[in-house]
Amino acid sequence: MGKTFHKVVTALLALTLAGATAAAEPPRTPAHGLLVKIKDSALQARAVAAGATSGTQAVSSEAELRRSHVAAVVERRLGRALPASAARVAQPAAPDVRAVTQRVHLVDWGVALAPSDAARLAAQLEEDPDVEFVEYNVMERRLEVVPNDPSYTGQWWLKGLSSSSLGVPRVSTAWDTEAQGRVPGAPVAILDTGKTSHPDLDAKWLSGWDFVDGDADATDPGDYTSNGDCAGTAAQDSSWHGTATAGIIAAQGDNLQWVAGVHWATPVLPVRVAGKCGALVSDIVAGMRWAAGLVPGVRAGQPTPAPNGSPARIINLSFGGTGDCTQTYRDAINEIRSRGAVLVVAAGNEAGAVARPANCPGVIAVAAVNKSGIKTSYSNFGPQVTISTVGGDPAELGICGAYFGDGGLLTTGNSGRTTQQQPAATVVAGTSFSAPIVSGVAALMLTVNPALTVDQLVQGLRVSARPHVEASKLGTCWASNNEHCACSTAICGAGLLDAPEALRYAENPEDYTSRPWPTQAPEPSLVEACAQAKRLAGVPLDPPEASAGDGGGLLGAPWILALVLWAWAASRARDRGRRGSVPF
C-alpha cells in the first residue's frame, strides 16, 4: 500500500506543479499593466503577410511588428475601454505598449489595476491564439530585515575565521592577496532605491539612471510611507536601502572614517528601480538590461536613457517577490548573461521557499547564515540557492535568537527619517545584505582576472566555498523546522562563501583544486541550548522518514504531502498584505 500511495501522491504533485507553471497566478496586489508575449509563429505569419524586408530595416520592422501585434491583440480582445479600476482617470482609452525585452511588451493603462481587473484582462488576452503568455507587472518587495538597533556595532563579518565566527567570508584575509580591494575593476551595478551622499561612497558613484522617475539623477529621495500608502501597511521611515547595499560592497576602507566595504576601490553604478512600496518588475528588468549595456524600454512619457558608458558585469538586486520565475525575468537574465553580466540576488526573508527572481536559472542566489554559520531565523532556503554567507541575525528573532544573535552588519546609511539628512552608519540584517557581500567578492574576482566568464564566476564561487557547518542536533531545515537549522548543499547552496579561496580560483580557474576543509561545528553548548529550546517549543527537528516499502531512498508520501502543503501555505502567507517586489 505504501508504494501505491506514494505513486498517487507523486502523480498529484506533478499535476499540481504542471498546473502552476501553465498559467500566471492571479495577483494579490495591484498590477501596473500586463506583460505580454506573442507567439513567434504568429509573428512570422504576420511578417510574411506584411512583406517584411531583410537586413538592417528588418530589425526595426521586427521591433515595430512585435509592438503593433501586441497592440492589435489588445484592441481585438479588450477594445478601447479603460479597465474599471482606471475609468476615473482622464487619459486616452488606448493603453501604451512598449518593449520590456526583445520579445515581451508591457501594456500599460497608466494607472494601477485592481487585482480582479488585472486577472480578468489577462484571462481575456490569454484566450487569443496569438498570445504565448501574459504576466502581471507588479511591485516586487525590498528584501530586508530592518533591526536598526544602534547597539549592533562592529564589522565582525569582514574579519578572519574563528571558532565563534564560522560563517564569515574571510574578506580581510582576501585583502592580503594581490587584489587587496584597492585596485579598481569592473563596476558593480546596484538595482535599488538610489544613492545618497556619503563620504565613504561619494567618490565611487558613476552616472546612473532613475527608472522610477525617468531621468539621469539616481538620487534616493526617500521611500518613507504614511499609513495605508502600500496596500494598507503601516507607516515606515525611509530605508536608504541602496546606500546600505552600496556600503556593503564598496565603502572606502582604510580612510579613518565610517566603515569598510568588501571592495574598497570598485566603482558603483546606481540604478534606481525602487521607491515607495517597492519596485515594478518592468523597472527591475529595464534597469537590469541598461546596467549590462543594453537599451531598455521605458515608461510612456519618459526619455530613453542615455547609453550606459560603464556596463556592469556584476548586477546586485535585493528585491523580489513571491512565485515561480517568470518568462520576463528569464528573457532578461539570458540577455545580460550574453553580455557577460551576472545577476546576484537575495533569496528572501520568509524562512520559506526562495523568492523570485532568485529562483530563476542563471542567477547567483544568496541565502543568509549567521555568525556561527547556521541558517538565520529568517532566510529562505531551497535547491535554487547558489551559495550562503552572513546576513546578520538579530537576537530578537526566532526561538534561538538569544543563543545565536550576532548583532547585524554595520554599513553606510543616512540619518533622515523621510528625506536625506546627514551621512550615518547603520546596522542591517537580511538576505538583502548577504547578496552584496557576494557581489563584492565577485568584483574582487574580476579585479584579479577580468577575463573570467559568467560561468567561471558562478563555478568559482561554488567550488571555492567552505562546507556548511556541522549542526545536525538542530535538525535539517525543512517546512516545520525553518529557523536556526542545519544547512546542506541541497538547500543552502554549495557552501559558505570564502573570499580568499574565490580569489585563488580567479587567478587560475583551469588548475584550481578545492582546499580540503576540516569539519567545523559551532559552540556545542549553544547548539544544545538551541536544540532544547526548539524541542520545548514542539518544533519537529527532522522531516518524516521514508516509510518501509516506499523504496530506495525516496522521500515517503507524508513528506511529499508536507512539502505540497508547506509550499501552498508559505505562498499564501508571504503574499498576505504585501505589494509586489519589496526589499528583503
Rosetta blueprint (number, residue, H / E / L):
1 M L
2 G H
3 K H
4 T H
5 F H
6 H H
7 K H
8 V H
9 V H
10 T H
11 A H
12 L H
13 L H
14 A H
15 L H
16 T H
17 L H
18 A H
19 G H
20 A H
21 T H
22 A H
23 A L
24 A L
25 E L
26 P L
27 P L
28 R L
29 T L
30 P L
31 A E
32 H L
33 G L
34 L E
35 L E
36 V E
37 K E
38 I E
39 K L
40 D H
41 S H
42 A H
43 L H
44 Q H
45 A H
46 R H
47 A H
48 V H
49 A H
50 A H
51 G L
52 A L
53 T L
54 S L
55 G L
56 T H
57 Q H
58 A H
59 V H
60 S H
61 S H
62 E H
63 A H
64 E H
65 L H
66 R H
67 R H
68 S H
69 H H
70 V H
71 A H
72 A H
73 V H
74 V H
75 E H
76 R H
77 R H
78 L H
79 G L
80 R L
81 A L
82 L L
83 P L
84 A H
85 S H
86 A H
87 A L
88 R L
89 V L
90 A L
91 Q L
92 P L
93 A L
94 A L
95 P L
96 D E
97 V E
98 R E
99 A E
100 V L
101 T L
102 Q L
103 R L
104 V E
105 H E
106 L E
107 V E
108 D E
109 W L
110 G L
111 V L
112 A L
113 L E
114 A L
115 P H
116 S H
117 D H
118 A H
119 A H
120 R H
121 L H
122 A H
123 A H
124 Q H
125 L H
126 E H
127 E L
128 D L
129 P L
130 D L
131 V E
132 E E
133 F E
134 V E
135 E E
136 Y E
137 N L
138 V L
139 M E
140 E E
141 R E
142 R E
143 L L
144 E L
145 V E
146 V L
147 P L
148 N L
149 D L
150 P L
151 S L
152 Y L
153 T L
154 G L
155 Q L
156 W H
157 W H
158 L H
159 K L
160 G L
161 L L
162 S E
163 S L
164 S L
165 S E
166 L L
167 G L
168 V L
169 P L
170 R L
171 V H
172 S H
173 T H
174 A H
175 W L
176 D L
177 T L
178 E L
179 A L
180 Q L
181 G L
182 R L
183 V L
184 P L
185 G L
186 A L
187 P L
188 V E
189 A E
190 I E
191 L E
192 D E
193 T L
194 G L
195 K E
196 T L
197 S L
198 H L
199 P L
200 D L
201 L L
202 D L
203 A L
204 K L
205 W E
206 L L
207 S L
208 G L
209 W E
210 D E
211 F L
212 V L
213 D L
214 G L
215 D E
216 A L
217 D L
218 A L
219 T E
220 D L
221 P L
222 G L
223 D L
224 Y L
225 T E
226 S L
227 N L
228 G L
229 D L
230 C L
231 A L
232 G L
233 T L
234 A L
235 A L
236 Q E
237 D L
238 S L
239 S L
240 W L
241 H H
242 G H
243 T H
244 A H
245 T H
246 A H
247 G H
248 I H
249 I H
250 A H
251 A L
252 Q L
253 G L
254 D L
255 N L
256 L L
257 Q L
258 W L
259 V L
260 A L
261 G L
262 V L
263 H L
264 W L
265 A L
266 T L
267 P L
268 V E
269 L E
270 P E
271 V E
272 R E
273 V L
274 A E
275 G E
276 K L
277 C L
278 G E
279 A E
280 L E
281 V H
282 S H
283 D H
284 I H
285 V H
286 A H
287 G H
288 M H
289 R H
290 W H
291 A H
292 A L
293 G L
294 L L
295 V L
296 P L
297 G L
298 V L
299 R L
300 A L
301 G L
302 Q L
303 P L
304 T L
305 P L
306 A L
307 P L
308 N L
309 G L
310 S L
311 P L
312 A L
313 R L
314 I E
315 I E
316 N E
317 L E
318 S L
319 F E
320 G E
321 G E
322 T L
323 G L
324 D L
325 C L
326 T L
327 Q H
328 T H
329 Y H
330 R H
331 D H
332 A H
333 I H
334 N H
335 E H
336 I H
337 R H
338 S H
339 R L
340 G L
341 A L
342 V E
343 L E
344 V E
345 V E
346 A E
347 A L
348 G L
349 N L
350 E L
351 A L
352 G L
353 A L
354 V L
355 A L
356 R E
357 P L
358 A L
359 N L
360 C L
361 P L
362 G L
363 V L
364 I E
365 A E
366 V E
367 A E
368 A E
369 V E
370 N L
371 K L
372 S L
373 G L
374 I L
375 K E
376 T L
377 S L
378 Y L
379 S L
380 N L
381 F L
382 G L
383 P L
384 Q L
385 V L
386 T L
387 I E
388 S E
389 T E
390 V E
391 G L
392 G L
393 D L
394 P L
395 A L
396 E L
397 L L
398 G L
399 I L
400 C L
401 G H
402 A H
403 Y H
404 F H
405 G L
406 D L
407 G L
408 G L
409 L E
410 L E
411 T E
412 T E
413 G E
414 N E
415 S L
416 G L
417 R L
418 T L
419 T L
420 Q L
421 Q L
422 Q L
423 P E
424 A E
425 A E
426 T E
427 V E
428 V E
429 A E
430 G L
431 T H
432 S H
433 F H
434 S H
435 A H
436 P H
437 I H
438 V H
439 S H
440 G H
441 V H
442 A H
443 A H
444 L H
445 M H
446 L H
447 T H
448 V H
449 N L
450 P L
451 A L
452 L L
453 T L
454 V H
455 D H
456 Q H
457 L H
458 V H
459 Q H
460 G H
461 L H
462 R H
463 V H
464 S L
465 A L
466 R E
467 P L
468 H L
469 V L
470 E L
471 A L
472 S H
473 K H
474 L H
475 G L
476 T E
477 C L
478 W E
479 A L
480 S L
481 N E
482 N L
483 E L
484 H L
485 C L
486 A E
487 C L
488 S L
489 T L
490 A L
491 I L
492 C L
493 G L
494 A L
495 G L
496 L E
497 L L
498 D L
499 A H
500 P H
501 E H
502 A H
503 L H
504 R H
505 Y H
506 A H
507 E H
508 N L
509 P H
510 E H
511 D H
512 Y L
513 T L
514 S L
515 R L
516 P L
517 W L
518 P L
519 T L
520 Q L
521 A L
522 P L
523 E L
524 P H
525 S H
526 L H
527 V H
528 E H
529 A H
530 C H
531 A H
532 Q H
533 A H
534 K H
535 R H
536 L H
537 A L
538 G L
539 V L
540 P L
541 L L
542 D L
543 P L
544 P L
545 E L
546 A L
547 S L
548 A L
549 G L
550 D L
551 G L
552 G L
553 G L
554 L L
555 L L
556 G L
557 A H
558 P H
559 W H
560 I H
561 L H
562 A H
563 L H
564 V H
565 L H
566 W H
567 A H
568 W H
569 A H
570 A H
571 S H
572 R H
573 A H
574 R H
575 D H
576 R L
577 G L
578 R L
579 R L
580 G L
581 S E
582 V E
583 P E
584 F L
